[in-house]
Amino acid sequence: MSEPSSGPSVSDKRREFHKLHESGCFVIPNPWDVGSARYLESLNFKALATTSSGFAWSQGLPDYGVTRDMAITHLHEIVGATKVPVNADFQSGFAHDAEGVAESVKLAVETGIAGVSIEDSTGDPGKPLYELDTAVERIKAARRAIDQNGADTLLVGRAECFLVGRPNLDETIARLKAYSDAGADCLYAPGIAKREQISALVSAVAPKPLNLLVGAATPMTVKDIADLGVRRISVGGALARSAWGGFTRAAIMIAEQGKFDGFADAAPGQAINAFFRTPVEA
């Protein structure tokens, strides 16, 4: 398993990760490479989560364009570079069948991750979600793989209804409840944004924790979200998209206008160098 050269063990990080989900509300931001992971860790976030989209873009690929081997290598790198728990955005488990999901999850657990998320999306626009029975079997397979290879790894079950054009709250709740019954420790329905919907999901999956995705600017604060009963807040590819936004705006301005105004908000190189020269604390 990947571990930093010093610091907490994999078991320590997984234990701490479970504790974070027991009460209160925490933000788990999503780095896309070692540099962004180390910077987020320096801001005292208690845990990190990978982002499939952010990582894919860094490789010149679209979201869902990376292979399982690429994803596993990425997990090794992020886990090995940080001392906080890392949750793996593991897409749909890189397999359609339950047996394949179990094999993939086993490999992910071996990287030293503290948590792993499994989606119910198929990647097929004509049939974007697995039938519920199949989706449940996939979660059960992930649960078995964890129990057999790293029982303290947290399993997140994701219902992708709102992201694939099926914004049905009742279906989302039914799926999350089924994934909870199948062994998911934390439930997640990306695309949910309205307060009443968030509250409904929190109540539906209780006492298990709900992860909320905040992927766009919102007037809600962390406190507002915590007051709704959400236990964990992730940002998906939003930080990566923010970085790409600054980069593309500046580059397009040079290419189309011959202007360099886009550098106005650039971070000073000396400050970035100083940060990365600082030894990582044990």
C-alpha positions in Angstrom: 0.0 0.0 0.0 1.2 3.6 -0.7 2.1 5.5 2.4 4.1 8.7 3.0 7.6 8.0 4.3 6.5 9.2 7.7 3.3 10.1 9.4 0.0 8.2 10.1 -0.4 4.7 8.9 -3.1 3.6 6.4 -5.1 2.2 9.3 -4.8 5.5 11.2 -6.0 7.5 8.3 -9.0 5.2 7.7 -9.9 5.3 11.3 -9.8 9.1 11.3 -11.8 9.2 8.1 -14.6 7.2 9.7 -14.6 9.5 12.7 -15.0 12.5 10.4 -18.3 11.0 9.1 -19.7 10.4 12.6 -20.7 13.9 13.5 -20.5 17.5 12.3 -19.8 18.5 8.8 -16.4 18.7 6.9 -15.3 19.8 3.5 -13.3 17.2 1.4 -11.8 19.2 -1.5 -10.7 17.5 -4.7 -7.1 17.9 -5.9 -6.1 16.6 -9.4 -2.4 16.2 -8.9 0.3 16.0 -6.3 0.9 19.7 -6.2 -2.8 20.6 -5.7 -3.1 17.8 -3.1 -0.2 19.1 -1.0 -1.5 22.7 -1.2 -5.0 21.7 0.0 -3.4 19.6 2.8 -1.5 22.7 3.9 -4.8 24.6 4.4 -5.7 22.1 7.1 -8.4 20.2 5.3 -8.9 17.0 7.2 -9.3 14.8 4.2 -9.0 14.9 0.4 -10.9 13.2 -2.5 -9.6 12.6 -6.0 -11.6 14.0 -9.0 -11.9 11.8 -12.1 -12.6 14.8 -14.3 -9.7 16.9 -12.9 -7.2 14.1 -13.3 -8.4 13.2 -16.8 -8.0 16.8 -18.0 -4.5 16.8 -16.6 -3.8 13.8 -18.9 -5.3 15.5 -21.9 -8.4 13.2 -21.7 -12.1 13.8 -21.1 -13.8 12.7 -17.9 -14.2 8.9 -17.9 -11.3 8.8 -20.4 -8.7 7.3 -18.1 -8.0 3.6 -17.8 -8.2 1.7 -14.6 -4.4 1.4 -14.5 -4.1 5.1 -14.9 -6.5 5.7 -12.0 -4.7 3.2 -9.7 -1.4 4.9 -10.4 -2.9 8.2 -9.7 -4.3 6.9 -6.3 -0.8 5.7 -5.4 0.6 9.1 -6.1 -2.0 11.1 -4.2 -2.0 8.8 -1.2 1.8 8.7 -1.2 2.1 12.5 -1.3 -0.2 13.3 1.6 -0.8 12.4 5.2 -4.5 12.9 5.4 -7.2 10.4 4.4 -7.9 10.2 0.6 -11.2 9.2 -0.9 -11.1 7.7 -4.4 -13.5 9.0 -7.0 -13.5 5.6 -8.7 -16.2 6.3 -11.3 -18.3 3.2 -11.9 -15.6 0.8 -10.8 -14.1 0.4 -14.3 -16.4 -2.6 -14.9 -20.0 -3.4 -15.8 -20.3 -6.6 -13.9 -20.2 -7.1 -10.1 -17.1 -9.4 -10.3 -15.2 -6.7 -12.2 -16.2 -4.0 -9.8 -14.9 -6.2 -6.9 -11.6 -6.7 -8.7 -11.2 -3.0 -9.3 -12.1 -2.1 -5.7 -9.5 -4.6 -4.4 -6.8 -2.8 -6.4 -8.0 0.6 -5.2 -8.0 -0.5 -1.6 -4.4 -1.7 -2.0 -3.2 1.8 -2.8 -4.0 2.9 0.8 -7.1 5.0 0.2 -9.4 5.7 3.1 -12.6 5.6 1.0 -13.9 4.7 -2.4 -16.9 5.9 -4.3 -18.9 3.8 -6.8 -21.4 5.3 -9.2 -24.4 3.7 -10.8 -24.0 5.4 -14.2 -23.4 3.1 -17.2 -21.7 5.6 -19.6 -24.4 4.7 -22.2 -26.5 7.8 -23.1 -29.4 5.5 -24.1 -29.5 3.7 -20.8 -27.5 6.0 -18.4 -28.2 4.1 -15.1 -27.8 0.5 -14.2 -31.1 -1.2 -13.3 -31.5 -1.0 -9.6 -30.9 -4.8 -9.0 -27.7 -4.6 -11.0 -26.6 -1.4 -9.2 -27.2 -3.0 -5.8 -25.2 -6.1 -6.8 -22.3 -3.8 -7.8 -22.3 -2.1 -4.4 -22.5 -5.5 -2.6 -19.5 -6.6 -4.6 -17.6 -3.5 -3.7 -18.5 -4.1 0.0 -17.2 -7.7 -0.2 -14.0 -6.6 -1.8 -13.4 -4.1 1.0 -14.3 -6.5 3.7 -11.9 -9.1 2.3 -9.0 -6.7 1.6 -9.3 -3.6 3.8 -12.3 -3.7 6.0 -11.7 -0.2 7.4 -12.1 1.4 4.0 -15.2 3.6 3.7 -17.6 2.8 0.9 -19.6 5.6 -0.8 -22.6 4.7 -2.9 -23.5 7.3 -5.6 -26.9 7.8 -7.3 -26.2 9.7 -10.6 -29.8 10.4 -11.4 -29.6 14.2 -11.5 -26.4 14.2 -13.6 -27.7 11.9 -16.3 -31.0 13.6 -17.1 -33.2 11.8 -14.6 -33.8 14.4 -11.9 -36.3 12.3 -9.9 -35.9 12.8 -6.2 -38.0 9.7 -5.3 -35.8 7.5 -7.6 -32.7 9.0 -6.1 -33.9 8.3 -2.6 -34.8 4.7 -3.4 -31.4 4.1 -4.9 -29.5 5.6 -2.0 -31.5 3.6 0.5 -30.8 0.4 -1.5 -27.1 1.2 -1.6 -27.1 1.8 2.1 -28.8 -1.5 2.7 -26.2 -3.1 0.4 -23.3 -1.9 2.5 -22.5 1.7 1.6 -21.2 3.7 4.5 -21.9 7.1 3.0 -24.4 8.2 0.4 -24.0 10.7 -2.4 -26.3 12.1 -5.1 -24.4 14.7 -7.2 -26.5 17.3 -8.9 -28.7 17.9 -5.8 -28.7 21.7 -5.0 -32.1 22.8 -3.6 -32.3 23.1 0.2 -35.5 21.1 0.4 -34.0 18.3 -1.7 -30.9 18.2 0.4 -32.9 18.0 3.6 -35.0 15.2 2.1 -31.9 13.2 1.2 -30.4 13.8 4.7 -33.5 12.4 6.3 -33.8 9.5 3.9 -30.3 8.1 4.5 -30.1 8.9 8.2 -28.3 7.8 10.3 -25.7 7.3 7.6 -23.9 10.4 6.4 -24.7 12.3 3.2 -22.1 13.8 0.9 -23.2 17.0 -1.0 -21.4 18.1 -4.1 -21.0 21.9 -4.4 -19.7 22.3 -8.0 -20.7 25.9 -8.7 -20.9 29.2 -7.0 -23.7 29.3 -4.4 -24.9 31.7 -1.7 -25.0 28.8 0.7 -22.0 28.6 3.1 -20.5 25.6 4.8 -22.5 26.5 7.9 -25.7 26.7 5.9 -25.1 23.3 4.5 -24.1 21.8 7.8 -27.4 23.2 9.3 -29.2 21.1 6.7 -27.6 18.0 8.2 -25.1 17.3 5.5 -22.0 15.5 7.0 -19.5 15.9 4.1 -19.1 18.5 1.3 -17.0 17.8 -1.8 -16.4 20.0 -4.8 -15.7 17.5 -7.6 -13.9 19.0 -10.5 -14.7 22.6 -9.5 -11.3 23.5 -8.3 -9.7 22.0 -11.4 -12.2 23.9 -13.6 -11.4 27.1 -11.7 -7.7 26.6 -12.5 -8.6 25.8 -16.2 -10.8 28.9 -16.2 -7.9 31.2 -15.3 -5.5 29.5 -17.7 -7.9 29.5 -20.7 -9.0 33.1 -20.2 -5.4 34.3 -20.1 -4.3 32.1 -23.1 -7.3 33.1 -25.3 -6.6 36.8 -24.5 -3.0 36.4 -25.7 -4.1 34.5 -28.8 -7.0 36.7 -29.8 -6.2 40.1 -28.5 -2.4 40.1 -28.1 -2.9 41.2 -24.4 -1.4 39.8 -21.2 -4.1 41.2 -18.8 -5.0 37.7 -17.8 -1.9 37.4 -15.7 -3.2 40.0 -13.3 -4.4 37.4 -10.8 -1.6 34.9 -11.3 0.0 33.6 -8.1 3.6 34.8 -7.6 6.2 32.3 -8.7 8.3 33.0 -5.7 5.4 32.2 -3.4 4.7 28.9 -5.2 8.4 27.9 -5.1 8.6 28.8 -1.4 5.6 26.6 -0.7 7.1 23.6 -2.4 10.5 24.1 -0.9 9.0 23.8 2.6 9.6 20.2 3.9 6.4 18.2 4.4 5.9 17.9 8.2 6.1 14.4 9.6 
